[in-house]
Amino acid sequence: MRDQVVAVLATPGASIVELGAAADVFPRERYDVRFCAVVPGPVRLAAGFSIDAAHGLDVLAAAGTVIVPGGVDRPADPPPPVTHALRAAAGRGARVVAAGSGILVLAAAGLLTGRRASLPRELAPDLRTRFPHVLVDVSAPVTVDGGIHTCAGGAATVELCRDLVRHDAGRGADELAAVLEWATARLSEPIGLADLARVAHVSPRTLARRFEAALGTTPMQWLLAQRIRRAVHLLETTCEPIERIARMTGFGSTSNFRLQFARATGASPQSYRRAAREPNGAGAARRAG
């Protein structure tokens, strides 16, 4: 069915983290993820990666969900075929998602005029200059306005995609509400799968099945993502030492925190904090990819 198709726009220099969010988060048994390009075929991504975008923009225009990843460079205005496909998808009522610098692509296509958009601080001056009718929000990691979903990129892309999967799952996510709330309130504590299953009053195997069906991830992967989100918030808004943030977010040791944070965001905690506090967010470490 068309609504189950997730079309990901693959462009040169796109972030592998943000492209991978669609490939990894949307369960294959419920969604048909298709990578689309202006000319179908191999596309060179950031950091030397490549992907085979087997589909054209006709698939993107007809998809139920469209994802426009960001990349290492700030894109110029998209070519007319991309603009037309994005407008066609939005005009049909498709769910349109843009991450990081991909937000500039949506703005150039006219899909963000008069709408709020979340984006990295380093892109805000460029967006305000080129597209003054877009309402820029650098404080919220994710914004939804009129069916357009925007996020700052990197780890926020993964979380946004998981939110979409959870929304689509409906009742299944409601069944997990109690355990999600319990775990979120105890991120500083050691939490294992058995702990989560006990709170949910089910076996670990049953809990794992419910997480996969409702959120498209495992319980421990979800927990790791919440710890990363909490760490990002603390790095951006407090002066707490890295060692203390490691404890506050349940990573325990500083070395484990650095390892997990770098895997999730592509930056060390220290470089992320520096980049987030530079004028205009000048440091590139603010976003993964």
N, C-alpha and C positions, 0 to 999 in steps of 0.2 A: 504494500500500500504506500501511496505517496507520502503520507504523514510519518511513516516509519523511516523514510530516507533522510539521512544526515549528510548533507553535501558540504565538503570542506574545500575552500578555495586554496589551491596550492600555487604560490607565486615564488619566484626566485628570491632567496634570502629569508624565507619564512622561518619562524622559530620551530624547531623540532619539538620543543616542549608543548607549544600550543597546538601544533598539528597532532601530536601524540595524545593530547587530552581527548580529542574526539575518538581516536582509534582505540584508546585504552578504557575510557569511561563508559561509553555507550555499549551495553551488552549486545553481543552479536545475535543472540537468540531473539532479541526484540527490535533491533535497529539494523538498517542497511547503510553502513558508512561508506561513502563514495568520495574519492578525491578528484577534484575537478580543476581543469586548467583551460586557459584560452586555447591552447593547442594541446590536446591530450598526448601524454608521453612523459619521459623523464623530466623532472624539475629539480634543479639544484637548490638545496635549502641552505640555512645557516650552518656554520661550523663544519662544512664539508660533507654534510649528509645529502642524500638524494632520495626522491620518492617517485614512484610511477603513478602519475595521475592519469588513470585510464579513461576518465570521463570528461566530456566537454561542458560548456556552460549551459547547455540545454537542460542537463540534469540538475544543475544548481538552481536554475530558474523555476523548476517544477518541484523542488524538494520541500519537505515539511519543516526541516530545520536547516539553516545555512550558517556556517561558521567561517568567519574571516580572521585568520590568525595574524598576529603581528610578526615583525621580523627585526633584524639588526639595524636596518636602515629605515629612515622615514620615507614612505613611498610618495612618489609623485602622483598626480591625478591618475586614476585607473584608466585603461583604454576603454573606449565606448562599449565594446561587447561585455565587459565586466559590469559597467554601470547599468547597462540595459538588463542584464541578468539579475542583478541585485534588486533593481526597481521592480522587475517582474515578480520576483519571489516575494518581496514585501507587499506588493500590490495584491497578491493572492492571499495574503494573510499568513505567510510563512513566519516562523520564529527565526529572527535574524540575530546572530551573535557576533560581536567583534571584540578582539583582545588586543591590548597594547596599541601598536602603531596601525593595526588593522582598522582602528576607529577612524583614522584619517581617510581610509578608503570609503567607509560608509558616509562620512561627512562630504566627501567629494561627489558621491552619488546623490547627495541631497536627502539622505534618509535620516539625518540628525537635526535638520533645521527646526529650531524651536524646542528641541528635546534635550534632556539632561544626558550626560555621558560621563562615565568614570574612566579615567585614564591615568597613566603615570605622570608624575609631576614634570618630568623632563619634556613631555610632549605638549604640556598645557600652553606655553607661549606660542608655539607654532599653530596649534589648533585655534587659539583665540584670534591670531592674526589672519589666518587664511579663511576661517569659517566663524565669523563673529556671531552668527545667529545660533550657534551651538552653546548650550549651557554647560560649562565645564565644571566637573566635580572631581577634585583630586583627593577628597577625604574618604569617599566610600569606595571599597574595593570592587563592588558590583552595583550597577544601576539598571533598572528596567523601566522603560518609558515607551508606551505605545507599541509594545511588541518587539522593541529593539533592546537587546541585552548587551551591555558593554562592561568590560572589566579591565583592570590594570595590566593583565597579562601574567605570564609565569604561573605560579601556584594558584593564583586567583582564577585562571582559566579552568584548571582542573576542578576547583570547587564549584564554579558556575555550571560546568557540564554536569557535575553530580547533582546539583540542585535541580537541573532540568530533568534528569532521570528520576529523581525522587518525586518531582511534581507529576510526571507522567504515570508513575507507579500508583499515586493516589493513596488508597487505603493501606497498602503495604508499608508506606512510610509512617502513617499514623500509628501503626502497631509498634513501631520502634521508638516512638517519641519519648517514652519514659526512660529507656536505656540511653538514648542520645543525650537527654537532659542530665541524667545522672553522671555520665562520663564527662561531659563538658564542664560540669561543676567540680571535677576532681582531676583535672589534667596534670596537676603537680604530683599526683600519687602514682605508684606503680599499678597499672591496670592490665590484666591479661584477658584472654578470650574467655576463660572460665568465669572471671568476675562479671564480664558483660552478660554471659549466658545466665548466670545466677540472678542478676537483676531483672532480666527479661523473662525468667521462669521457664526457660526452654533449654534444650541441650545445646552444646557448642555447635554441633552440626546443623541443627535447625536454625540457630541464630545466623550462621554463615549463609544458609540458603536465603533467609529473609533479607539480609543485607544485600546479597547479590541481586535479588529480585527488585528490591525497592530503591537501592542506591547505586547499583552497578559496581560495587567494590566489596572488599572483605572488611570485617569488623576492625582488624588491626590496621589496615590501610586507611580506613576512615579515621581512626584514632590518631594515627600519625599526622594526617592532614590537619586535624584540629590543633595538635600541638604546634605545627608549623604556623598556622594562622595566629595562634596566641603569641608565638615568638615574634612574628612580624609586627604585630601590634605593639608589643613591648619595646622592640628595637626602634620603632618609629616614634613612640610617644613617651618613653621614659629614658632615664640615664642609668638604669640598673646595669651593673656589670654583667658581662657575658656569662660568667660563672653562675651568677644568681639566676639569670634567665634560663639557663640550662636546667636548674633545679625547679624553678617555677613552672616550667612547661613539661616536666616529667621525663626529660632526656637523661637526667642523672649527671653523667660526667660531661665536662666541657668538650672533650674530644668527640664523644658520640653526638652531641648537639651540633658541632661544626660539620661532622660528616653528613648527618641527616639533613641539615639545613642546606648544605651545598648541593646535595642530590636533588632536593626539591626545587630550589630557586636558581641554582647556577652561580651563587655568590656565597662568600663566607659571611657569618653574622656581622663581623666588623665592617667589611666593605659595603654590605647592605645598609648598615646604619649610617655610614659616611655618605653614601650616595643619596639616601633619603633626606639628609639634612643639608646637602649642598644647595646653594641658590638654584632654583629651577630644576632641582634634581639632576644636576648635570652628569652624575656618575652613571655609567651604563650598567652597573651592577644592580640597579633597582629592579631589573626584570631578568628573569631567566631567558636564555636564548638571545 
